[in-house]
Each structure stands twice: as C-alpha cells, then as structure tokens.
Amino acid sequence: MLRADSGQRDKRTPSFTPPESARGIPRVVRVILFEVRTAAALTALAVMVIGSPGIGTAPAKEHTASCPELGGMIGRVRASLEAAAGQRQRGSSMGAYQVLLATVDSMVRDSAGQHCGALGSTLAKAVGRAARSGTALDASIELDMGIDAALSLATEGHLPYASSPPKVPMILPPSATSSPAPVGEAALYAQDCPDLFKLTLSLDGPRQSLATRVNGLLADLGAHPRCEKMRHVLSAAPADRLAHAVDSIRLDEPDETPLASESDLLARCPELPLVVERIGSAIEVGAPQFNAGDPAACLETYRAAARTITAQVVGEERCPGVRSLLATGLARAESAPSPAEAAWAMRNSFDAILAGPAVPSP
C-alpha cells in the first residue's frame, strides 16, 4: 500500500506473530511430532503452493493437485496451532478443542467433493473420532492427529507412518528446575465434573430446542450431583442469555457479559484462525488495488471483508476483541477525509488483529 501521508509504499505483509508480551511463553509439547514435523510440513506445503525464490514449484500430490483452497489452509493451520497453544497454556483442553474444531470444520467444508482428494474425508473422520472421545483432552489430540494426517497427505502423498508419541500434551515448565505439567481439561469448569466434555456435547443441537436439552442436563446433575459450577451457570441464566451461558461452558470462559478486550483476541474466539486467513486474503487483494492508484476499491475490499467476518465467520456473541477492532476501523473509515485515509483506517485495524492474541492466563 502507499501511505497518503508519506508517499512510501507499505511493505507490511499479513502474518500471525504474537505480540512482545506473549513471546517467550513456554510452548505445549504437541502430539505426533508437531514441534518438528508440522513446521516442516507447513514449509513444504507453502513451497508446493506458492513456490520459493530459486526453487521450482514442487509437484502437487494427488490429494491436492486440484485443490485451490490449499493455500488458505496453510495460514489457517498456523494460526490454529498458535491459538490452541494459548488455550493449552491456560490449562484448557476444552478451549483448544474448540479452536481446532473450528479450523478443521472449515477445512472439511473447503475440501468438500473430490477436488481435494482424501483431505476432506480424513479431517471429517478426525472430527468424528473427537466427538466420540471421553474428554476434551483426547478430543483435541484426535484433531491434532487429523491435521497432521492431512498435512502428510498434502506433502508426502500418504498418511503418517505409525509412531509412539506421548499421549498427553504437556506444558513446558517456566524454569529448568520445574517439571512439565499435563494440560488440564478445563480452566474454569473441570472441578468435580469428570464428564464435562460429554455433558457439553449433549447440549449441541438446534437453538430452538436448547432449553429442553439444558433442562434435561440440569435434571441429570440434580439426580447425580456434580459439576456445581456448570449447574450454577445454566440454572442462573435467563432465557435470553441461555445460549450465551452454554457457549461459556463450551468455550471454558466466564459467563459475564463479554468485554470488547482488544488485548485478548483469543477470548471467546475459536474462529480467530479463520479471521486471520480472511483478513490476509483481503490484504492480498486490497493492497495492490491501493498501490495501483485505486484506494476506493481497496477500501471496499476491506469493508466487505470486515462485514463478512462479523456476520458470517465468527459465531454470535463470539470474538468481542475482533468485533471491537473491526468496528473501530469501520467507524474511522466512515469519518476519514479521503478514501486513502479510510483504507488505512481499516488496514490498521486488520494489522492489530494480525499481530496475534495475548496468551490468556489461568
């Protein structure tokens, strides 16, 4: 982009880099060699899709040869692993599961049909196995493995070879004298609730029948006392906030009215990886429009992306931080004195989101 006030082309590129405050935080030990293998697979996948200077484009594997959506999946997976690591860092396998599920579901939709080979069916099977798991920890591991299998198909043409990775992801200790700690089931709702994940899945279904499902769950908790915090949240929720209360448990988040916190984009936002990809795609279209001397077209591209994100990409009442930043950008663009300044107002909001979420604390 060309800054109207400086006359210099903008060289910013869409990326997903945690802010300085989030760097240096211990990483989660991932399943199926994610610390090494997945990074290499993503690099190979990027070379296969977009090429590399001085290197010929690698031949596409049979499972991805006719899959134009593959490029978008790269950024989505990168952002998803970052966001899932943040949820695990705060001790929430429930949160990690929801992040990975949103990403995998979107990849299944994008790879529907035969044009992406076995990618879609491989990921769909992982979603099915995750739903049959007894805990959110096991379910998130199934999705980890599904993503790894999809990357292996895309880069190597076959499923991963059998290996014996650690069963339980661990949070690395803050110091060399501490021991790794297993990732918890949930940060807020796990106490005295051994079947939290299965109970949460029982609440899935059409919104119009949600009250019936909640009443059935409360009857079960009353007959077999457990999960006191879940029971309190559900029983105290008025009818117009029942869906919000259920989503709070599903996301392992507090049930207060969500604050538009721009410093914690990950809060109530498992769709953040999808948001990152959609913004990156908008910048790839809008920046060349701006540099070609058409800031009005760039502005319209950015506005359309922001409205699509808030209306279609993120769930109802989810991603308050993302919604706040986009609303700010739209408002500033509306009052900007020129299309160029308006486009920059939108771009600045986009960049604030692309800077990455603050890793939440327990």
Phi, psi and omega per residue, in radians:
M1 nan 2.748 3.136
L2 -1.941 1.991 3.139
R3 -1.188 2.206 -3.108
A4 -1.132 -0.495 -3.051
D5 -1.607 -0.120 -3.078
S6 -2.176 -0.376 -3.081
G7 1.280 0.205 -3.126
Q8 -1.888 2.479 3.070
R9 -1.234 2.424 3.113
D10 -1.464 2.252 -3.101
K11 -1.827 0.210 3.123
R12 -1.146 2.468 3.125
T13 -2.159 2.593 3.124
P14 -1.136 2.142 3.122
S15 -2.526 2.995 -3.127
F16 -2.251 1.464 -3.067
T17 -2.025 2.168 3.117
P18 -1.043 2.581 3.106
P19 -1.146 2.926 -3.092
E20 -0.971 -0.631 -3.099
S21 -1.159 -0.357 -3.098
A22 -1.722 -0.189 -3.089
R23 -1.335 2.619 3.138
G24 1.494 -0.053 3.099
I25 -1.320 2.388 -3.067
P26 -0.967 2.521 3.111
R27 -1.568 2.728 3.045
V28 -1.434 2.412 3.028
V29 -1.295 2.034 -2.989
R30 -1.573 2.756 3.132
V31 -1.392 2.676 3.092
I32 0.977 0.892 3.011
L33 0.972 0.636 -3.102
F34 -1.127 -0.478 -3.120
E35 -1.121 -0.543 -3.085
V36 -1.993 -0.919 -2.972
R37 -1.161 -0.787 -3.058
T38 -1.176 -0.656 3.082
A39 -1.058 -0.747 3.115
A40 -1.169 -0.654 -3.140
A41 -1.162 -0.705 3.112
L42 -1.124 -0.681 3.094
T43 -1.106 -0.803 3.123
A44 -1.107 -0.658 3.140
L45 -1.133 -0.704 3.120
A46 -1.129 -0.745 3.104
V47 -1.082 -0.695 -3.107
M48 -1.137 -0.652 -3.056
V49 -1.501 -0.792 -3.010
I50 -2.004 -0.095 3.131
G51 1.368 3.110 -3.132
S52 -2.558 2.504 -3.123
P53 -0.974 2.218 3.098
G54 1.446 -0.008 -3.117
I55 -2.213 2.272 3.095
G56 -1.159 2.574 3.126
T57 -1.065 2.246 -3.107
A58 -1.196 2.537 3.121
P59 -1.127 2.339 -3.137
A60 -1.215 2.508 3.090
K61 -1.298 2.834 -3.073
E62 -1.049 -0.478 -3.099
H63 -1.404 -0.184 -3.079
T64 -2.323 0.106 -3.050
A65 -1.071 -0.560 -3.114
S66 -2.072 0.685 -3.051
C67 -2.078 1.470 -3.102
P68 -1.144 -0.328 3.140
E69 -1.310 -0.156 -3.024
L70 -1.051 -0.691 3.140
G71 -1.014 -0.746 3.128
G72 -1.161 -0.526 -3.134
M73 -1.166 -0.462 -3.123
I74 -1.063 -0.964 3.137
G75 -1.089 -0.618 -3.140
R76 -1.090 -0.784 -3.133
V77 -1.170 -0.745 3.112
R78 -0.978 -0.898 -3.114
A79 -1.134 -0.630 -3.137
S80 -1.133 -0.739 3.122
L81 -1.135 -0.661 3.071
E82 -1.085 -0.847 -3.084
A83 -1.177 -0.701 3.104
A84 -1.121 -0.656 3.084
A85 -1.093 -0.675 3.092
G86 -1.101 -0.727 3.110
Q87 -1.147 -0.724 3.117
R88 -1.172 -0.603 3.114
Q89 -1.065 -0.600 3.115
R90 -1.502 0.066 3.061
G91 1.529 0.487 -3.049
S92 -2.168 1.708 2.980
S93 -1.198 -0.511 3.070
M94 -1.046 -0.820 3.122
G95 -1.120 -0.735 3.130
A96 -1.097 -0.712 3.118
Y97 -1.050 -0.781 -3.111
Q98 -1.138 -0.680 3.089
V99 -1.095 -0.881 -3.106
L100 -1.140 -0.649 3.141
L101 -1.122 -0.764 3.128
A102 -1.046 -0.707 -3.134
T103 -1.218 -0.841 -3.099
V104 -1.137 -0.726 3.098
D105 -1.018 -0.729 3.141
S106 -1.164 -0.621 3.112
M107 -1.215 -0.609 3.071
V108 -1.112 -0.764 3.121
R109 -1.102 -0.767 -3.077
D110 -1.203 -0.484 -3.093
S111 -1.790 0.362 3.140
A112 -1.095 2.646 -3.113
G113 1.511 -2.742 -3.041
Q114 -1.832 -0.132 -2.987
H115 -1.230 -0.305 3.081
C116 -1.917 0.374 3.089
G117 1.036 -2.322 -3.050
A118 -1.558 0.077 -3.107
L119 -1.037 -0.874 -3.094
G120 -1.077 -0.803 -3.111
S121 -1.186 -0.602 3.103
T122 -1.106 -0.788 3.138
L123 -1.225 -0.647 3.116
A124 -1.103 -0.670 3.093
K125 -1.134 -0.645 3.098
A126 -1.114 -0.699 3.096
V127 -1.090 -0.722 3.114
G128 -1.104 -0.762 3.110
R129 -1.122 -0.675 3.133
A130 -1.087 -0.732 -3.124
A131 -1.157 -0.404 3.124
R132 -1.605 0.009 -3.134
S133 -1.280 2.748 -3.124
G134 -1.510 -0.355 -3.115
T135 -2.384 2.797 3.076
A136 -1.163 -0.553 3.093
L137 -1.049 -0.886 3.126
D138 -1.119 -0.662 -3.137
A139 -1.133 -0.726 3.130
S140 -1.166 -0.594 3.084
I141 -1.140 -0.699 3.104
E142 -1.056 -0.696 3.128
L143 -1.240 -0.660 3.013
D144 -0.951 -0.824 -3.106
M145 -1.175 -0.621 3.098
G146 -1.131 -0.723 3.094
I147 -1.110 -0.749 3.129
D148 -1.087 -0.707 3.117
A149 -1.113 -0.711 3.140
A150 -1.132 -0.734 3.111
L151 -1.131 -0.645 3.114
S152 -1.138 -0.718 3.088
L153 -1.080 -0.717 -3.076
A154 -1.226 -0.627 -3.025
T155 -1.749 -0.489 -3.047
E156 -2.087 -0.233 3.104
G157 1.432 0.146 3.117
H158 -2.646 2.870 3.104
L159 -1.242 2.772 3.139
P160 -1.037 2.525 3.055
Y161 -1.240 2.685 -3.108
A162 -1.038 2.413 3.090
S163 -2.567 3.062 -3.120
S164 -2.180 1.253 -3.131
P165 -1.329 2.877 3.063
P166 -1.077 2.448 -3.101
K167 -1.259 -0.662 -3.010
V168 -1.926 2.120 3.027
P169 -1.067 2.507 -3.124
M170 -2.091 2.591 3.000
I171 -1.590 2.144 -3.123
L172 -1.136 2.527 -3.088
P173 -1.254 2.702 3.117
P174 -1.265 -0.317 3.130
S175 -2.444 2.826 -3.094
A176 -1.169 -0.335 -3.107
T177 -1.538 -0.137 -3.139
S178 -1.678 2.763 3.118
S179 -1.723 2.610 3.070
P180 -1.041 2.578 3.137
A181 -2.026 2.431 3.098
P182 -1.174 2.612 3.096
V183 -1.232 2.329 -3.112
G184 -1.345 2.882 3.117
E185 -1.237 -0.772 3.135
A186 -2.716 2.609 -3.133
A187 -1.461 -0.464 -3.010
L188 -2.045 -0.581 -2.921
Y189 -2.027 0.149 -3.014
A190 -1.425 -0.385 -3.050
Q191 -1.071 2.251 3.113
D192 0.969 0.614 -3.102
C193 -2.490 1.271 -3.042
P194 -1.150 -0.427 -3.121
D195 -1.916 0.578 -3.092
L196 -0.938 -0.832 -3.059
F197 -1.113 -0.792 -3.137
K198 -1.144 -0.667 3.099
L199 -1.118 -0.681 3.122
T200 -1.121 -0.750 3.120
L201 -1.095 -0.532 -3.133
S202 -1.179 -0.272 3.131
L203 -1.551 -0.130 3.113
D204 -1.196 2.570 3.112
G205 2.513 -3.046 -3.109
P206 -1.049 2.480 -3.092
R207 -1.138 -0.584 -3.088
Q208 -1.141 -0.370 3.113
S209 -1.895 0.267 -3.096
L210 -1.083 -0.739 -3.110
A211 -1.038 -0.670 3.117
T212 -1.119 -0.744 -3.139
R213 -1.174 -0.686 3.120
V214 -1.129 -0.754 3.117
N215 -1.074 -0.681 3.095
G216 -1.128 -0.714 3.124
L217 -1.160 -0.744 3.124
L218 -1.103 -0.616 3.084
A219 -1.112 -0.707 3.112
D220 -1.131 -0.749 3.136
L221 -1.191 -0.509 3.076
G222 -1.266 -0.684 3.138
A223 -1.283 -0.540 3.139
H224 -2.261 1.425 -2.981
P225 -0.961 2.225 3.089
R226 -3.060 3.095 3.025
C227 0.893 0.923 -3.019
E228 -1.042 -0.716 -3.098
K229 -1.188 -0.707 3.068
M230 -1.066 -0.794 -3.124
R231 -1.083 -0.696 -3.141
H232 -1.135 -0.790 -3.114
V233 -1.084 -0.771 -3.090
L234 -1.255 -0.729 -3.095
S235 -1.260 -0.457 -3.112
A236 -1.531 -0.178 -3.050
A237 -1.353 2.201 3.014
P238 -1.182 2.878 -3.047
A239 -0.994 -0.670 -3.068
D240 -1.363 -0.113 3.099
R241 -2.096 0.202 -3.089
L242 -1.135 -0.743 3.136
A243 -1.103 -0.652 3.102
H244 -1.128 -0.716 3.130
A245 -1.115 -0.747 3.119
V246 -1.103 -0.727 3.141
D247 -1.163 -0.573 3.087
S248 -1.051 -0.770 3.123
I249 -1.189 -0.758 -3.125
R250 -1.039 -0.688 -3.100
L251 -1.588 -0.082 -3.086
D252 1.020 0.886 -3.131
E253 -2.184 2.733 3.055
P254 -1.058 2.692 -3.076
D255 -1.676 0.267 3.064
E256 -1.245 2.859 3.048
T257 -1.003 2.185 -3.042
P258 -1.099 2.336 3.066
L259 -1.535 2.559 3.117
A260 -1.409 1.164 -3.071
S261 -1.427 1.956 3.129
E262 -1.422 -0.116 3.131
S263 -1.623 -0.176 3.123
D264 -2.342 1.337 -3.090
L265 -1.165 -0.376 -3.095
L266 -1.314 -0.352 -3.093
A267 -1.063 2.205 3.127
R268 0.927 0.604 -3.033
C269 -2.454 1.194 3.058
P270 -1.174 -0.297 3.127
E271 -1.461 0.091 -3.096
L272 -0.941 -0.726 3.088
P273 -1.021 -0.620 3.109
L274 -1.211 -0.643 3.093
V275 -1.098 -0.788 -3.136
V276 -1.028 -0.774 -3.139
E277 -1.131 -0.752 -3.105
R278 -1.121 -0.692 3.110
I279 -1.169 -0.753 3.111
G280 -1.027 -0.718 3.116
S281 -1.132 -0.684 3.128
A282 -1.126 -0.705 3.139
I283 -1.163 -0.650 3.126
E284 -1.083 -0.513 3.095
V285 -1.544 -0.787 -3.011
G286 -1.270 -0.675 -3.116
A287 -1.061 -0.801 3.067
P288 -1.095 -0.604 3.080
Q289 -1.072 -0.762 3.132
F290 -1.116 -0.819 -3.103
N291 -1.170 -0.395 3.094
A292 -1.457 0.033 3.084
G293 1.630 0.338 -3.124
D294 -2.177 1.221 -3.121
P295 -1.099 -0.474 3.126
A296 -1.137 -0.698 3.102
A297 -1.171 -0.697 3.084
C298 -1.052 -0.805 3.138
L299 -1.026 -0.760 -3.130
E300 -1.147 -0.649 3.073
T301 -1.065 -0.795 -3.114
Y302 -1.195 -0.730 3.115
R303 -1.086 -0.770 -3.132
A304 -1.076 -0.712 3.127
A305 -1.121 -0.772 -3.131
A306 -1.077 -0.747 -3.130
R307 -1.217 -0.629 3.089
T308 -1.146 -0.713 3.141
I309 -1.053 -0.845 -3.068
T310 -1.278 -0.477 -3.076
A311 -1.638 -0.514 -2.980
Q312 -2.202 -0.564 -3.003
V313 -1.457 -0.823 -3.102
V314 -1.656 2.587 -3.126
G315 -1.255 2.847 -3.140
E316 -1.028 2.294 3.134
E317 1.142 0.202 3.098
R318 -1.716 2.881 3.050
C319 0.966 0.962 -3.129
P320 -1.084 -0.613 3.116
G321 -1.141 -0.771 3.099
V322 -1.093 -0.814 -3.138
R323 -1.029 -0.710 -3.120
S324 -1.130 -0.796 -3.134
L325 -1.130 -0.716 3.128
L326 -1.187 -0.685 3.106
A327 -1.108 -0.683 3.097
T328 -1.095 -0.786 3.123
G329 -1.085 -0.747 3.130
L330 -1.132 -0.702 -3.141
A331 -1.160 -0.746 3.134
R332 -1.193 -0.621 3.093
A333 -1.135 -0.653 -3.123
E334 -1.115 -0.616 -3.091
S335 -1.707 0.043 -3.120
A336 -1.186 2.583 -3.087
P337 -1.333 -0.226 -3.103
S338 -2.643 2.766 3.081
P339 -1.023 -0.600 3.141
A340 -1.128 -0.818 3.116
E341 -1.153 -0.631 3.111
A342 -1.130 -0.734 3.111
A343 -1.079 -0.691 3.112
W344 -1.197 -0.573 3.072
A345 -1.069 -0.747 3.094
M346 -1.166 -0.750 -3.102
R347 -1.100 -0.671 3.121
N348 -1.112 -0.653 3.063
S349 -1.162 -0.726 3.089
F350 -1.034 -0.809 -3.096
D351 -1.120 -0.582 3.098
A352 -1.107 -0.615 3.101
I353 -1.304 -0.733 -3.125
L354 -1.177 -0.328 3.119
A355 -1.106 -0.358 3.036
G356 1.829 2.764 -3.114
P357 -1.409 2.638 2.927
A358 -1.280 2.305 -3.127
V359 -1.207 2.152 -3.041
P360 -1.213 2.699 3.076
S361 -1.754 2.688 3.117
P362 -1.051 nan nan
